[in-house]
Amino acid sequence: MPMSRDRQEEKRPRKRARVDSDDEDQQQQQRQKANGTPLRAGVNGSASNPNTPKKEPIRHWRVKAEYWDNTPTKEVADLDDVFYLSDPSATVYIRCKDTMFKIHERMFTCTEFFQECLDSHGPTSISNPHRMVAATVDELRAFFWALYATDSQLAEKITEFPHLQRVFRICSMTRKYPDLPRMIEWADAQVRSVAADNVFMDSCSSAALAEFTTFAILHEFPDELALIQKKWCERLQSKSAPSVPAIQVADEYPEDLKELRGIAYYLHIQDMMDRQTQFTESGATHLFADPKLNNGQVMRLLAGYWSLSALWERLRLKPAELPLGASCCDEAHAKCISIWERRWTSAAGWKRILGINTADALALLSCLQDQLSNDDDLKVINPDCRRAGLEEIRKLREKTKDGLGDHFAGVV
């Protein structure tokens, strides 16, 4: 028995998702030749207009498998509150899972692909709607908002996270139905603008940062991901954001969020240590226990604590090598090294440094650099050697900061 038109349309998005880039480009060019009607001005410009600049090949995006689960659970769909239009001229009925939309045909047929879908389906009605399989209800609602939005609405600056979430859904739609070059351009520009907006990023909750981070990874926004990660790290260090949400999202994408993962684990240890007046080896596991963290994360915290403590013990006993200054000679430098090592060992035992917990390697190195910078006994060595030694401590601190994540790796 031949399949129904609805069933034929349901198979289309799956087929598009599997074709390689060359086949997809060829199919798009054929559709462009078949339909020379310009698309609506605004975010969805004409893909067939010869004046439209040539676009880069469509990239393949990582899309979660559950996006394809559009099986309805209700026999009668719920009418959408926003885009089930009462206008009699709105004649296209679209069902997405358990929600029914009704919009104008000129809006839905903004691309060759949607035009083909509607042609294949034929006239729609509330009892025989066109079914959207690849999109979610929220994505489709956001997509329709973009189609009907005025130029002033599209140009409005994003100041609240729900508005950015709508852009996320529009971006996702443009990846599933990539025949919308101007909408892709608009949505991507919105994401880039928000990621670079320090005021907006400072106002985001940890949950919002986590969602933005996940979106940037899944939809491949590397530059924006770097900005988000940098901002999140800054907020962790300024204590304007908690460390646990950052640990959770960084553990989900460890390769993409190495910097965030290291900083989040490191600062969580410092927070735990600040709350603990006494610390013993037997109480270590209890100290780092947190109901929001799983056992593997608690064990990584514990392993990181001992690794960072061991790092400081090595540095305390073995001073960093003193480079030869430009104005120093080999014979005089031997005396510089002797004084440098003696003052290093002395400074490492000063009360100020002893007051810092041994796992706070960054604070210890900063304090050591400060102590030696103001050490009168160290000022007798060659000035170039002294400056080179202090610079060596600064480099060591930066290297330690960049490698924080390594102290929390390898524990399951």
C-alpha positions as YAML, in Angstrom:
chain: A
units: angstrom
residues:
- id: 1
  name: MET
  ca: [0.00, 0.00, 0.00]
- id: 2
  name: PRO
  ca: [1.49, 3.44, -0.86]
- id: 3
  name: MET
  ca: [2.52, 5.56, 2.05]
- id: 4
  name: SER
  ca: [0.45, 8.63, 2.91]
- id: 5
  name: ARG
  ca: [1.72, 12.12, 2.15]
- id: 6
  name: ASP
  ca: [2.22, 12.78, 5.85]
- id: 7
  name: ARG
  ca: [4.46, 9.74, 6.13]
- id: 8
  name: GLN
  ca: [6.44, 10.82, 3.08]
- id: 9
  name: GLU
  ca: [7.09, 14.25, 4.62]
- id: 10
  name: GLU
  ca: [8.14, 12.69, 7.93]
- id: 11
  name: LYS
  ca: [10.97, 10.89, 6.18]
- id: 12
  name: ARG
  ca: [12.31, 14.04, 4.50]
- id: 13
  name: PRO
  ca: [14.12, 15.68, 7.45]
- id: 14
  name: ARG
  ca: [15.82, 12.36, 8.31]
- id: 15
  name: LYS
  ca: [17.11, 12.04, 4.76]
- id: 16
  name: ARG
  ca: [18.44, 15.62, 4.77]
- id: 17
  name: ALA
  ca: [20.28, 15.01, 8.01]
- id: 18
  name: ARG
  ca: [22.22, 12.09, 6.54]
- id: 19
  name: VAL
  ca: [23.35, 13.46, 3.19]
- id: 20
  name: ASP
  ca: [26.89, 14.66, 2.85]
- id: 21
  name: SER
  ca: [27.71, 18.30, 2.19]
- id: 22
  name: ASP
  ca: [28.29, 17.86, -1.56]
- id: 23
  name: ASP
  ca: [24.90, 16.19, -2.11]
- id: 24
  name: GLU
  ca: [23.15, 18.80, 0.01]
- id: 25
  name: ASP
  ca: [24.75, 21.68, -1.92]
- id: 26
  name: GLN
  ca: [23.72, 20.08, -5.22]
- id: 27
  name: GLN
  ca: [20.13, 19.59, -4.06]
- id: 28
  name: GLN
  ca: [19.97, 23.17, -2.83]
- id: 29
  name: GLN
  ca: [21.20, 24.51, -6.17]
- id: 30
  name: GLN
  ca: [18.50, 22.49, -7.98]
- id: 31
  name: ARG
  ca: [15.82, 23.93, -5.72]
- id: 32
  name: GLN
  ca: [17.14, 27.44, -6.28]
- id: 33
  name: LYS
  ca: [16.83, 27.03, -10.07]
- id: 34
  name: ALA
  ca: [13.28, 25.72, -9.73]
- id: 35
  name: ASN
  ca: [12.03, 28.68, -7.65]
- id: 36
  name: GLY
  ca: [13.10, 32.18, -8.56]
- id: 37
  name: THR
  ca: [10.68, 34.01, -6.22]
- id: 38
  name: PRO
  ca: [12.52, 36.25, -3.72]
- id: 39
  name: LEU
  ca: [11.91, 35.38, -0.08]
- id: 40
  name: ARG
  ca: [10.43, 37.74, 2.48]
- id: 41
  name: ALA
  ca: [12.65, 40.71, 3.32]
- id: 42
  name: GLY
  ca: [14.07, 40.61, 6.80]
- id: 43
  name: VAL
  ca: [15.86, 37.66, 8.34]
- id: 44
  name: ASN
  ca: [14.91, 35.11, 5.67]
- id: 45
  name: GLY
  ca: [16.39, 36.49, 2.44]
- id: 46
  name: SER
  ca: [16.20, 34.84, -0.95]
- id: 47
  name: ALA
  ca: [18.36, 31.80, -1.44]
- id: 48
  name: SER
  ca: [17.72, 31.98, -5.19]
- id: 49
  name: ASN
  ca: [18.35, 35.69, -5.69]
- id: 50
  name: PRO
  ca: [21.43, 36.05, -7.94]
- id: 51
  name: ASN
  ca: [22.44, 39.17, -5.98]
- id: 52
  name: THR
  ca: [22.72, 37.23, -2.75]
- id: 53
  name: PRO
  ca: [26.42, 36.79, -1.82]
- id: 54
  name: LYS
  ca: [27.76, 33.26, -2.12]
- id: 55
  name: LYS
  ca: [27.58, 31.46, 1.21]
- id: 56
  name: GLU
  ca: [30.07, 29.03, 2.69]
- id: 57
  name: PRO
  ca: [29.04, 25.34, 2.54]
- id: 58
  name: ILE
  ca: [26.57, 24.41, 5.23]
- id: 59
  name: ARG
  ca: [28.33, 22.82, 8.21]
- id: 60
  name: HIS
  ca: [26.98, 19.67, 9.82]
- id: 61
  name: TRP
  ca: [25.88, 20.33, 13.37]
- id: 62
  name: ARG
  ca: [25.77, 18.03, 16.36]
- id: 63
  name: VAL
  ca: [22.06, 17.59, 17.13]
- id: 64
  name: LYS
  ca: [20.76, 15.52, 20.03]
- id: 65
  name: ALA
  ca: [18.89, 12.40, 18.94]
- id: 66
  name: GLU
  ca: [15.82, 13.20, 21.03]
- id: 67
  name: TYR
  ca: [15.08, 16.17, 18.74]
- id: 68
  name: TRP
  ca: [13.77, 13.65, 16.26]
- id: 69
  name: ASP
  ca: [11.27, 12.15, 18.72]
- id: 70
  name: ASN
  ca: [8.08, 13.93, 17.68]
- id: 71
  name: THR
  ca: [5.60, 11.17, 18.47]
- id: 72
  name: PRO
  ca: [2.30, 12.77, 19.54]
- id: 73
  name: THR
  ca: [0.79, 11.65, 22.84]
- id: 74
  name: LYS
  ca: [-2.61, 13.30, 22.35]
- id: 75
  name: GLU
  ca: [-5.21, 12.58, 19.73]
- id: 76
  name: VAL
  ca: [-6.32, 16.23, 19.70]
- id: 77
  name: ALA
  ca: [-3.49, 18.76, 19.70]
- id: 78
  name: ASP
  ca: [-3.36, 21.84, 21.92]
- id: 79
  name: LEU
  ca: [-3.70, 25.12, 20.05]
- id: 80
  name: ASP
  ca: [-0.61, 27.29, 20.44]
- id: 81
  name: ASP
  ca: [-1.22, 30.45, 22.50]
- id: 82
  name: VAL
  ca: [0.81, 32.68, 20.17]
- id: 83
  name: PHE
  ca: [0.96, 31.22, 16.66]
- id: 84
  name: TYR
  ca: [-2.43, 29.65, 16.22]
- id: 85
  name: LEU
  ca: [-3.66, 32.73, 14.40]
- id: 86
  name: SER
  ca: [-7.33, 33.66, 14.26]
- id: 87
  name: ASP
  ca: [-6.82, 35.52, 10.96]
- id: 88
  name: PRO
  ca: [-8.94, 33.74, 8.28]
- id: 89
  name: SER
  ca: [-6.13, 34.24, 5.77]
- id: 90
  name: ALA
  ca: [-3.86, 32.05, 7.91]
- id: 91
  name: THR
  ca: [-4.56, 28.71, 6.26]
- id: 92
  name: VAL
  ca: [-1.54, 26.49, 6.98]
- id: 93
  name: TYR
  ca: [-2.04, 24.09, 9.90]
- id: 94
  name: ILE
  ca: [1.16, 22.67, 11.34]
- id: 95
  name: ARG
  ca: [1.36, 20.10, 14.12]
- id: 96
  name: CYS
  ca: [4.52, 19.60, 16.15]
- id: 97
  name: LYS
  ca: [4.13, 16.81, 18.68]
- id: 98
  name: ASP
  ca: [1.04, 17.81, 20.72]
- id: 99
  name: THR
  ca: [0.83, 21.47, 19.64]
- id: 100
  name: MET
  ca: [-1.06, 22.89, 16.67]
- id: 101
  name: PHE
  ca: [0.06, 26.06, 14.87]
- id: 102
  name: LYS
  ca: [-1.83, 28.00, 12.20]
- id: 103
  name: ILE
  ca: [0.06, 30.59, 10.17]
- id: 104
  name: HIS
  ca: [0.03, 32.29, 6.77]
- id: 105
  name: GLU
  ca: [1.15, 30.26, 3.79]
- id: 106
  name: ARG
  ca: [3.45, 33.04, 2.57]
- id: 107
  name: MET
  ca: [5.39, 32.74, 5.82]
- id: 108
  name: PHE
  ca: [5.73, 28.98, 5.84]
- id: 109
  name: THR
  ca: [6.81, 28.78, 2.22]
- id: 110
  name: CYS
  ca: [9.77, 31.08, 2.81]
- id: 111
  name: THR
  ca: [12.16, 28.38, 1.57]
- id: 112
  name: GLU
  ca: [12.15, 25.90, -1.28]
- id: 113
  name: PHE
  ca: [12.19, 23.00, 1.15]
- id: 114
  name: PHE
  ca: [9.07, 24.11, 3.05]
- id: 115
  name: GLN
  ca: [7.36, 24.85, -0.26]
- id: 116
  name: GLU
  ca: [8.10, 21.30, -1.40]
- id: 117
  name: CYS
  ca: [6.79, 19.93, 1.89]
- id: 118
  name: LEU
  ca: [3.52, 21.81, 1.50]
- id: 119
  name: ASP
  ca: [3.17, 20.84, -2.16]
- id: 120
  name: SER
  ca: [3.71, 17.21, -1.24]
- id: 121
  name: HIS
  ca: [1.18, 17.37, 1.58]
- id: 122
  name: GLY
  ca: [-1.52, 19.35, -0.18]
- id: 123
  name: PRO
  ca: [-4.11, 21.59, 1.54]
- id: 124
  name: THR
  ca: [-3.90, 21.44, 5.32]
- id: 125
  name: SER
  ca: [-6.66, 21.48, 7.91]
- id: 126
  name: ILE
  ca: [-6.96, 21.03, 11.65]
- id: 127
  name: SER
  ca: [-7.74, 17.36, 11.05]
- id: 128
  name: ASN
  ca: [-5.03, 16.97, 8.41]
- id: 129
  name: PRO
  ca: [-2.13, 19.23, 9.43]
- id: 130
  name: HIS
  ca: [1.36, 19.27, 8.05]
- id: 131
  name: ARG
  ca: [3.57, 17.55, 10.65]
- id: 132
  name: MET
  ca: [6.99, 18.89, 11.62]
- id: 133
  name: VAL
  ca: [9.27, 16.09, 12.78]
- id: 134
  name: ALA
  ca: [12.77, 17.50, 13.19]
- id: 135
  name: ALA
  ca: [11.84, 20.60, 15.21]
- id: 136
  name: THR
  ca: [10.73, 20.87, 18.82]
- id: 137
  name: VAL
  ca: [7.68, 22.91, 19.81]
- id: 138
  name: ASP
  ca: [9.83, 25.65, 21.37]
- id: 139
  name: GLU
  ca: [12.07, 25.80, 18.30]
- id: 140
  name: LEU
  ca: [9.11, 26.09, 15.96]
- id: 141
  name: ARG
  ca: [7.51, 28.82, 18.08]
- id: 142
  name: ALA
  ca: [10.78, 30.78, 18.09]
- id: 143
  name: PHE
  ca: [11.13, 30.26, 14.35]
- id: 144
  name: PHE
  ca: [7.65, 31.66, 13.69]
- id: 145
  name: TRP
  ca: [8.48, 34.63, 15.92]
- id: 146
  name: ALA
  ca: [11.47, 35.39, 13.68]
- id: 147
  name: LEU
  ca: [9.34, 35.10, 10.53]
- id: 148
  name: TYR
  ca: [6.72, 37.55, 11.82]
- id: 149
  name: ALA
  ca: [9.10, 39.91, 13.67]
- id: 150
  name: THR
  ca: [9.41, 43.51, 12.53]
- id: 151
  name: ASP
  ca: [12.75, 45.09, 11.71]
- id: 152
  name: SER
  ca: [12.71, 46.98, 15.02]
- id: 153
  name: GLN
  ca: [12.09, 43.75, 16.94]
- id: 154
  name: LEU
  ca: [14.96, 42.06, 15.15]
- id: 155
  name: ALA
  ca: [17.27, 44.99, 15.88]
- id: 156
  name: GLU
  ca: [16.38, 45.11, 19.58]
- id: 157
  name: LYS
  ca: [19.32, 44.45, 21.90]
- id: 158
  name: ILE
  ca: [19.09, 41.32, 24.03]
- id: 159
  name: THR
  ca: [18.99, 42.23, 27.73]
- id: 160
  name: GLU
  ca: [17.29, 39.19, 29.28]
- id: 161
  name: PHE
  ca: [18.23, 35.53, 29.10]
- id: 162
  name: PRO
  ca: [14.80, 34.26, 27.90]
- id: 163
  name: HIS
  ca: [15.30, 36.38, 24.78]
- id: 164
  name: LEU
  ca: [18.67, 34.73, 24.24]
- id: 165
  name: GLN
  ca: [17.08, 31.30, 24.69]
- id: 166
  name: ARG
  ca: [14.74, 32.18, 21.81]
- id: 167
  name: VAL
  ca: [17.79, 32.93, 19.67]
- id: 168
  name: PHE
  ca: [19.23, 29.52, 20.66]
- id: 169
  name: ARG
  ca: [16.11, 27.83, 19.33]
- id: 170
  name: ILE
  ca: [16.17, 29.85, 16.13]
- id: 171
  name: CYS
  ca: [19.81, 28.85, 15.62]
- id: 172
  name: SER
  ca: [18.87, 25.22, 16.11]
- id: 173
  name: MET
  ca: [16.11, 25.53, 13.51]
- id: 174
  name: THR
  ca: [18.46, 27.07, 10.98]
- id: 175
  name: ARG
  ca: [20.81, 24.11, 11.41]
- id: 176
  name: LYS
  ca: [18.02, 21.60, 10.84]
- id: 177
  name: TYR
  ca: [16.52, 23.53, 7.90]
- id: 178
  name: PRO
  ca: [19.53, 25.39, 6.47]
- id: 179
  name: ASP
  ca: [17.73, 27.10, 3.56]
- id: 180
  name: LEU
  ca: [17.54, 30.34, 5.56]
- id: 181
  name: PRO
  ca: [20.86, 32.13, 4.96]
- id: 182
  name: ARG
  ca: [19.79, 35.54, 6.27]
- id: 183
  name: MET
  ca: [18.18, 34.05, 9.34]
- id: 184
  name: ILE
  ca: [21.38, 32.10, 10.03]
- id: 185
  name: GLU
  ca: [23.37, 35.31, 9.65]
- id: 186
  name: TRP
  ca: [21.04, 37.22, 12.01]
- id: 187
  name: ALA
  ca: [20.91, 34.52, 14.69]
- id: 188
  name: ASP
  ca: [24.68, 33.94, 14.67]
- id: 189
  name: ALA
  ca: [25.29, 37.69, 14.96]
- id: 190
  name: GLN
  ca: [22.99, 37.81, 18.00]
- id: 191
  name: VAL
  ca: [24.95, 35.04, 19.72]
- id: 192
  name: ARG
  ca: [28.28, 36.76, 19.02]
- id: 193
  name: SER
  ca: [27.00, 40.10, 20.27]
- id: 194
  name: VAL
  ca: [25.73, 38.68, 23.56]
- id: 195
  name: ALA
  ca: [28.89, 36.65, 24.25]
- id: 196
  name: ALA
  ca: [30.95, 39.86, 23.98]
- id: 197
  name: ASP
  ca: [28.54, 41.89, 26.17]
- id: 198
  name: ASN
  ca: [30.19, 42.02, 29.62]
- id: 199
  name: VAL
  ca: [27.17, 43.64, 31.27]
- id: 200
  name: PHE
  ca: [24.84, 40.91, 30.05]
- id: 201
  name: MET
  ca: [27.28, 38.12, 30.90]
- id: 202
  name: ASP
  ca: [27.74, 39.48, 34.42]
- id: 203
  name: SER
  ca: [23.97, 39.33, 34.91]
- id: 204
  name: CYS
  ca: [23.68, 35.66, 33.92]
- id: 205
  name: SER
  ca: [23.04, 33.03, 36.56]
- id: 206
  name: SER
  ca: [25.17, 29.88, 36.68]
- id: 207
  name: ALA
  ca: [22.30, 27.96, 35.05]
- id: 208
  name: ALA
  ca: [22.23, 30.51, 32.21]
- id: 209
  name: LEU
  ca: [26.01, 30.28, 31.77]
- id: 210
  name: ALA
  ca: [25.74, 26.49, 31.67]
- id: 211
  name: GLU
  ca: [23.04, 26.62, 28.99]
- id: 212
  name: PHE
  ca: [24.97, 29.18, 26.95]
- id: 213
  name: THR
  ca: [28.12, 27.06, 27.24]
- id: 214
  name: THR
  ca: [26.34, 23.89, 26.13]
- id: 215
  name: PHE
  ca: [24.77, 25.72, 23.19]
- id: 216
  name: ALA
  ca: [28.16, 27.12, 22.07]
- id: 217
  name: ILE
  ca: [29.70, 23.63, 22.18]
- id: 218
  name: LEU
  ca: [26.89, 21.78, 20.41]
- id: 219
  name: HIS
  ca: [26.45, 24.44, 17.71]
- id: 220
  name: GLU
  ca: [30.19, 25.07, 17.26]
- id: 221
  name: PHE
  ca: [30.77, 28.67, 18.30]
- id: 222
  name: PRO
  ca: [34.46, 28.37, 19.34]
- id: 223
  name: ASP
  ca: [35.20, 32.09, 19.70]
- id: 224
  name: GLU
  ca: [32.06, 32.67, 21.72]
- id: 225
  name: LEU
  ca: [32.80, 29.60, 23.85]
- id: 226
  name: ALA
  ca: [36.21, 31.09, 24.70]
- id: 227
  name: LEU
  ca: [34.56, 34.34, 25.79]
- id: 228
  name: ILE
  ca: [31.98, 32.52, 27.92]
- id: 229
  name: GLN
  ca: [34.63, 30.35, 29.55]
- id: 230
  name: LYS
  ca: [36.82, 33.36, 30.29]
- id: 231
  name: LYS
  ca: [33.91, 35.30, 31.83]
- id: 232
  name: TRP
  ca: [32.83, 32.31, 33.92]
- id: 233
  name: CYS
  ca: [36.38, 31.84, 35.23]
- id: 234
  name: GLU
  ca: [36.54, 35.53, 36.16]
- id: 235
  name: ARG
  ca: [33.26, 35.28, 38.03]
- id: 236
  name: LEU
  ca: [34.44, 32.19, 39.89]
- id: 237
  name: GLN
  ca: [37.62, 33.98, 40.96]
- id: 238
  name: SER
  ca: [35.68, 37.05, 42.08]
- id: 239
  name: LYS
  ca: [33.27, 34.76, 43.97]
- id: 240
  name: SER
  ca: [30.26, 36.15, 42.10]
- id: 241
  name: ALA
  ca: [29.37, 32.63, 40.91]
- id: 242
  name: PRO
  ca: [29.44, 29.28, 42.77]
- id: 243
  name: SER
  ca: [31.89, 26.58, 41.73]
- id: 244
  name: VAL
  ca: [29.61, 23.50, 41.76]
- id: 245
  name: PRO
  ca: [27.57, 24.36, 38.59]
- id: 246
  name: ALA
  ca: [30.82, 25.08, 36.76]
- id: 247
  name: ILE
  ca: [32.25, 21.71, 37.86]
- id: 248
  name: GLN
  ca: [29.15, 19.90, 36.63]
- id: 249
  name: VAL
  ca: [29.10, 21.41, 33.13]
- id: 250
  name: ALA
  ca: [32.91, 21.20, 32.79]
- id: 251
  name: ASP
  ca: [32.83, 17.49, 33.62]
- id: 252
  name: GLU
  ca: [30.24, 16.99, 30.89]
- id: 253
  name: TYR
  ca: [32.58, 18.57, 28.28]
- id: 254
  name: PRO
  ca: [36.10, 18.14, 29.75]
- id: 255
  name: GLU
  ca: [37.94, 18.55, 26.44]
- id: 256
  name: ASP
  ca: [36.12, 21.78, 25.55]
- id: 257
  name: LEU
  ca: [36.27, 23.33, 29.04]
- id: 258
  name: LYS
  ca: [39.74, 22.50, 30.37]
- id: 259
  name: GLU
  ca: [40.36, 25.96, 31.80]
- id: 260
  name: LEU
  ca: [36.96, 26.21, 33.47]
- id: 261
  name: ARG
  ca: [37.28, 22.70, 34.88]
- id: 262
  name: GLY
  ca: [40.64, 23.40, 36.51]
- id: 263
  name: ILE
  ca: [39.60, 26.74, 38.01]
- id: 264
  name: ALA
  ca: [36.25, 25.41, 39.26]
- id: 265
  name: TYR
  ca: [37.76, 22.41, 41.05]
- id: 266
  name: TYR
  ca: [40.62, 24.47, 42.43]
- id: 267
  name: LEU
  ca: [38.39, 27.21, 43.85]
- id: 268
  name: HIS
  ca: [35.98, 24.65, 45.30]
- id: 269
  name: ILE
  ca: [38.87, 23.24, 47.32]
- id: 270
  name: GLN
  ca: [39.74, 26.72, 48.59]
- id: 271
  name: ASP
  ca: [36.10, 27.36, 49.56]
- id: 272
  name: MET
  ca: [35.99, 24.09, 51.48]
- id: 273
  name: MET
  ca: [39.29, 24.87, 53.21]
- id: 274
  name: ASP
  ca: [38.10, 28.33, 54.20]
- id: 275
  name: ARG
  ca: [35.10, 26.79, 55.95]
- id: 276
  name: GLN
  ca: [37.23, 24.22, 57.78]
- id: 277
  name: THR
  ca: [39.13, 25.32, 60.87]
- id: 278
  name: GLN
  ca: [40.92, 22.00, 61.30]
- id: 279
  name: PHE
  ca: [41.95, 19.55, 58.64]
- id: 280
  name: THR
  ca: [43.23, 16.01, 59.13]
- id: 281
  name: GLU
  ca: [43.91, 13.24, 56.65]
- id: 282
  name: SER
  ca: [41.12, 11.11, 58.13]
- id: 283
  name: GLY
  ca: [38.62, 13.94, 57.62]
- id: 284
  name: ALA
  ca: [39.64, 14.74, 54.05]
- id: 285
  name: THR
  ca: [36.86, 12.82, 52.30]
- id: 286
  name: HIS
  ca: [34.23, 14.26, 54.63]
- id: 287
  name: LEU
  ca: [35.56, 17.77, 54.02]
- id: 288
  name: PHE
  ca: [35.00, 17.62, 50.26]
- id: 289
  name: ALA
  ca: [31.69, 15.74, 50.45]
- id: 290
  name: ASP
  ca: [28.92, 17.73, 48.79]
- id: 291
  name: PRO
  ca: [25.38, 16.51, 48.05]
- id: 292
  name: LYS
  ca: [25.51, 18.31, 44.68]
- id: 293
  name: LEU
  ca: [28.63, 16.41, 43.59]
- id: 294
  name: ASN
  ca: [28.89, 12.73, 42.67]
- id: 295
  name: ASN
  ca: [31.44, 10.33, 44.16]
- id: 296
  name: GLY
  ca: [33.81, 10.70, 41.22]
- id: 297
  name: GLN
  ca: [33.88, 14.49, 41.61]
- id: 298
  name: VAL
  ca: [34.51, 14.20, 45.36]
- id: 299
  name: MET
  ca: [37.42, 11.84, 44.69]
- id: 300
  name: ARG
  ca: [38.82, 14.24, 42.09]
- id: 301
  name: LEU
  ca: [38.70, 17.05, 44.66]
- id: 302
  name: LEU
  ca: [40.54, 14.89, 47.16]
- id: 303
  name: ALA
  ca: [43.17, 13.83, 44.60]
- id: 304
  name: GLY
  ca: [43.59, 17.45, 43.51]
- id: 305
  name: TYR
  ca: [44.12, 18.56, 47.11]
- id: 306
  name: TRP
  ca: [46.98, 16.11, 47.64]
- id: 307
  name: SER
  ca: [48.48, 16.85, 44.21]
- id: 308
  name: LEU
  ca: [48.53, 20.62, 44.79]
- id: 309
  name: SER
  ca: [49.88, 20.18, 48.33]
- id: 310
  name: ALA
  ca: [52.68, 17.97, 46.98]
- id: 311
  name: LEU
  ca: [53.47, 20.60, 44.35]
- id: 312
  name: TRP
  ca: [53.99, 23.27, 47.01]
- id: 313
  name: GLU
  ca: [56.10, 20.95, 49.15]
- id: 314
  name: ARG
  ca: [58.44, 20.38, 46.19]
- id: 315
  name: LEU
  ca: [58.65, 24.11, 45.47]
- id: 316
  name: ARG
  ca: [59.25, 24.96, 49.12]
- id: 317
  name: LEU
  ca: [62.20, 22.59, 49.35]
- id: 318
  name: LYS
  ca: [63.60, 23.18, 45.86]
- id: 319
  name: PRO
  ca: [63.69, 26.85, 44.77]
- id: 320
  name: ALA
  ca: [63.07, 27.79, 41.16]
- id: 321
  name: GLU
  ca: [66.21, 28.11, 39.07]
- id: 322
  name: LEU
  ca: [67.67, 31.63, 39.00]
- id: 323
  name: PRO
  ca: [68.39, 32.73, 35.38]
- id: 324
  name: LEU
  ca: [71.66, 34.49, 34.56]
- id: 325
  name: GLY
  ca: [71.10, 38.24, 34.34]
- id: 326
  name: ALA
  ca: [72.32, 40.22, 31.32]
- id: 327
  name: SER
  ca: [74.87, 42.19, 33.37]
- id: 328
  name: CYS
  ca: [76.04, 39.21, 35.49]
- id: 329
  name: CYS
  ca: [78.87, 36.75, 34.82]
- id: 330
  name: ASP
  ca: [79.19, 33.05, 35.60]
- id: 331
  name: GLU
  ca: [81.54, 33.56, 38.53]
- id: 332
  name: ALA
  ca: [79.37, 36.21, 40.20]
- id: 333
  name: HIS
  ca: [76.20, 34.31, 39.38]
- id: 334
  name: ALA
  ca: [77.18, 31.43, 41.66]
- id: 335
  name: LYS
  ca: [76.94, 33.85, 44.60]
- id: 336
  name: CYS
  ca: [73.58, 35.14, 43.32]
- id: 337
  name: ILE
  ca: [72.23, 31.58, 43.21]
- id: 338
  name: SER
  ca: [73.41, 30.85, 46.75]
- id: 339
  name: ILE
  ca: [71.67, 33.95, 48.15]
- id: 340
  name: TRP
  ca: [68.54, 33.34, 46.04]
- id: 341
  name: GLU
  ca: [68.11, 29.78, 47.33]
- id: 342
  name: ARG
  ca: [68.72, 30.84, 50.94]
- id: 343
  name: ARG
  ca: [66.21, 33.69, 50.82]
- id: 344
  name: TRP
  ca: [63.67, 31.49, 49.00]
- id: 345
  name: THR
  ca: [63.83, 28.86, 51.77]
- id: 346
  name: SER
  ca: [63.58, 31.54, 54.41]
- id: 347
  name: ALA
  ca: [60.59, 33.24, 52.77]
- id: 348
  name: ALA
  ca: [58.77, 29.91, 52.37]
- id: 349
  name: GLY
  ca: [58.79, 29.57, 56.15]
- id: 350
  name: TRP
  ca: [57.53, 33.04, 56.99]
- id: 351
  name: LYS
  ca: [54.34, 33.36, 59.00]
- id: 352
  name: ARG
  ca: [52.44, 35.02, 56.19]
- id: 353
  name: ILE
  ca: [52.99, 32.09, 53.84]
- id: 354
  name: LEU
  ca: [52.38, 29.50, 56.56]
- id: 355
  name: GLY
  ca: [48.93, 30.99, 57.03]
- id: 356
  name: ILE
  ca: [47.91, 29.87, 53.49]
- id: 357
  name: ASN
  ca: [46.71, 26.29, 53.03]
- id: 358
  name: THR
  ca: [49.17, 24.14, 51.11]
- id: 359
  name: ALA
  ca: [46.69, 23.37, 48.31]
- id: 360
  name: ASP
  ca: [46.35, 27.06, 47.38]
- id: 361
  name: ALA
  ca: [49.34, 26.97, 45.06]
- id: 362
  name: LEU
  ca: [48.45, 30.19, 43.20]
- id: 363
  name: ALA
  ca: [48.13, 32.23, 46.40]
- id: 364
  name: LEU
  ca: [51.35, 30.72, 47.78]
- id: 365
  name: LEU
  ca: [53.33, 31.62, 44.67]
- id: 366
  name: SER
  ca: [51.89, 35.15, 44.61]
- id: 367
  name: CYS
  ca: [52.78, 35.61, 48.26]
- id: 368
  name: LEU
  ca: [56.28, 34.22, 47.73]
- id: 369
  name: GLN
  ca: [56.87, 36.61, 44.82]
- id: 370
  name: ASP
  ca: [55.69, 39.52, 46.95]
- id: 371
  name: GLN
  ca: [57.87, 38.49, 49.89]
- id: 372
  name: LEU
  ca: [61.00, 38.17, 47.78]
- id: 373
  name: SER
  ca: [60.27, 41.44, 45.94]
- id: 374
  name: ASN
  ca: [60.52, 43.27, 49.28]
- id: 375
  name: ASP
  ca: [63.35, 41.20, 50.76]
- id: 376
  name: ASP
  ca: [66.24, 43.57, 51.56]
- id: 377
  name: ASP
  ca: [68.73, 40.69, 51.81]
- id: 378
  name: LEU
  ca: [67.92, 39.68, 48.23]
- id: 379
  name: LYS
  ca: [68.68, 43.15, 46.93]
- id: 380
  name: VAL
  ca: [72.43, 42.54, 47.28]
- id: 381
  name: ILE
  ca: [72.50, 40.20, 44.26]
- id: 382
  name: ASN
  ca: [72.83, 41.44, 40.68]
- id: 383
  name: PRO
  ca: [69.68, 43.51, 39.83]
- id: 384
  name: ASP
  ca: [69.21, 41.72, 36.51]
- id: 385
  name: CYS
  ca: [69.40, 38.33, 38.20]
- id: 386
  name: ARG
  ca: [66.92, 39.45, 40.86]
- id: 387
  name: ARG
  ca: [64.43, 40.68, 38.24]
- id: 388
  name: ALA
  ca: [64.88, 37.46, 36.26]
- id: 389
  name: GLY
  ca: [64.22, 35.39, 39.39]
- id: 390
  name: LEU
  ca: [61.03, 37.26, 40.26]
- id: 391
  name: GLU
  ca: [59.86, 36.93, 36.64]
- id: 392
  name: GLU
  ca: [60.54, 33.20, 36.90]
- id: 393
  name: ILE
  ca: [58.12, 32.98, 39.84]
- id: 394
  name: ARG
  ca: [55.47, 34.84, 37.84]
- id: 395
  name: LYS
  ca: [55.89, 32.44, 34.92]
- id: 396
  name: LEU
  ca: [55.70, 29.49, 37.30]
- id: 397
  name: ARG
  ca: [52.42, 30.78, 38.69]
- id: 398
  name: GLU
  ca: [50.96, 31.22, 35.19]
- id: 399
  name: LYS
  ca: [52.08, 27.73, 34.22]
- id: 400
  name: THR
  ca: [50.52, 26.32, 37.38]
- id: 401
  name: LYS
  ca: [47.26, 28.17, 36.66]
- id: 402
  name: ASP
  ca: [47.13, 26.89, 33.08]
- id: 403
  name: GLY
  ca: [47.71, 23.32, 34.29]
- id: 404
  name: LEU
  ca: [45.25, 23.28, 37.19]
- id: 405
  name: GLY
  ca: [43.01, 20.79, 35.43]
- id: 406
  name: ASP
  ca: [45.82, 18.21, 35.36]
- id: 407
  name: HIS
  ca: [45.69, 17.93, 39.16]
- id: 408
  name: PHE
  ca: [42.07, 16.73, 38.95]
- id: 409
  name: ALA
  ca: [42.41, 14.33, 36.00]
- id: 410
  name: GLY
  ca: [42.68, 10.57, 35.96]
- id: 411
  name: VAL
  ca: [40.28, 9.80, 38.81]
- id: 412
  name: VAL
  ca: [37.04, 7.93, 38.10]
...
